[in-house]
Amino acid sequence: MRLLVVEDEARLASALRRGLQAEGFAVDVAATGPAGLDAARHGDYDAMILDVMLPGLSGYELVRRLRAERRWLPVLMLSAKDGEYDQADGLDCGADDYLTKPFSYVVLLARLRALLRRGAPQRPTVLAVGDLRLDPARRRVTRDGAEVALTAREFAVLDYLMRRPGQVVSKTELLDHVWDAAVDTAPNTVEVYVGYLRRKLGRERLETVRGVGYRLAT
């Protein structure tokens, strides 16, 4: 499998290349944001390991541009920025996972393997459930043709539910997939965001299945 590492710290980039090659991966390295974006656009990669603070173009903006172009290469983001909002920003802009520096190489490999198992299935251009439309690339939601303004977290919750229309989704599942697993988030946080979505989309849109979770009405 072929990986792209976008990292401007030469020693870390070299260590990652050596370690990943020892695991049997083919590895290309880019040292700037623009070079990484160009490689991701034109190379045939199975996943990308992406630093946040890069010369020329941040990792946040790099992955945001890839997603806007409907490029779904799995991205594991690396950063010394370990605040919960920093991690949320990375995931909300399109990264699939986020690992803070300094990190365990064993954990990095495990998370990378998890990304590769999931792969990069073709994501629909626009999700549609009833009169709701959600455009992942443009980060836009409409109801009956009228645009609905959502925060990044509200958008992520709705995106997850709209990929499972009519299915019951538990609070734990939402926490695992929408919030960073490395951050201790209270289960009632999910209730808060479901409440926000109900106010914006209509209470009837999100059903509570008592003792189980939530279901997006179709």
Stockholm file with secondary structure:
# STOCKHOLM 1.0

chainA/1-218         MRLLVVEDEARLASALRRGLQAEGFAVDVAATGPAGLDAARHGDYDAMILDVMLPGLSGYELVRRLRAERRWLPVLMLSAKDGEYDQADGLDCGADDYLTKPFSYVVLLARLRALLRRGAPQRPTVLAVGDLRLDPARRRVTRDGAEVALTAREFAVLDYLMRRPGQVVSKTELLDHVWDAAVDTAPNTVEVYVGYLRRKLGRERLETVRGVGYRLAT
#=GR chainA/1-218 SS CEEEEECSCHHHHHHHHHHHHHTTCEEEEECSHHHHHHHHHHSCCSEEEEESSCSSSCHHHHHHHHHHTTCCCCEEEEESCCSHHHHHHHHHTTCSEEEESSCCHHHHHHHHHHHHHHCCCCCCSSEEETTEEEETTTTEEEETTEEECCCHHHHHHHHHHHTSTTSEEEHHHHHHHHSCTTSCCCTHHHHHHHHHHHHHHCGGGEEEETTTEEEECC
#=GC SS_cons         CEEEEECSCHHHHHHHHHHHHHTTCEEEEECSHHHHHHHHHHSCCSEEEEESSCSSSCHHHHHHHHHHTTCCCCEEEEESCCSHHHHHHHHHTTCSEEEESSCCHHHHHHHHHHHHHHCCCCCCSSEEETTEEEETTTTEEEETTEEECCCHHHHHHHHHHHTSTTSEEEHHHHHHHHSCTTSCCCTHHHHHHHHHHHHHHCGGGEEEETTTEEEECC
//
